[in-house]
Amino acid sequence: SSEPLILVCATSVGGSNADDVAKEVAIYRAHKATPIVIASEGEERFAGSPQRGVELGEKNAPATIVEFADLKCPFCAEFSTSAFNEVVEQNVRPGEILYELRVISFLGKDSGVAAEMAAAAALQNRLYEFVETFYLNQGEENSGYVTDDFLRSVATAAGVDAERALAQANGSFAERRLDRAQAEAGRLGIDSTPTLVVSGNGRSPQVLDADPLDPRSVSAALDGELG
């Protein structure tokens, strides 16, 4: 079928230039029916690693990594497709590390909306699939792409009950989960994402001294932490 007529109303007070109108039309066209990219290897990647809420891996692992991430952050998306894969393969699946994900909001209101939906996905033990799918479909910052329709499509592609998750994302549980993650990031002095915090082996939580976008740097730092 043909695309519906797009009407953009511009007030005469203050005016509206052609660029503003074009931007609104582009946003409408991009998100009225956003095609979702599905992670073809998602299930295999997390197979063999128990998932419970925000946790991935064996509960009794000797060390824990806590990742602080913003779903709108392009660097977090890059980490998810590079160093994170190696950590899961080399450390989480063998039972050396318990992985925990704290989705926080640094990049505006939409980041908070996305984080609350992630909290709802965690209730279904599908947090990591949801986050990976979100990253694969990440839009431009400040483009207004994090709509209910977008979140519904991402959740469905990730195997999440989307309607239940949307209802829970708008509830007090998801808000409290985000508030706790934000407070934890503040206590640790975290001011950028992605940031990895390591604890265990008799050590208190500390930021991993590594470049999160460099898999070799992350691997070497973890080898040092794990002895």
Buried (B, 14 or more C-beta within 10 A) or exposed (E): EEEEEEEEEEEEEEEBEEEEBEBBEEBEEBBEEBEBEBBEEBEEBBEEBEBEBBBBBBEEBBBBBBBBBBBBBEBBBBBBEBBBBBBBEBBBBEBBBBBBBBBBBBBEEBBBBBBBBBBBBBBBBBBBBBBBBBBBBBBEEEBBBBBEEBBBBBBBBBBBBBEEBBEBBBEEBBBEBBEEBBEBBEEBEBEEBBBBBBBBEEEEEEBBEBEBBBBEBBBEBBEEBBE
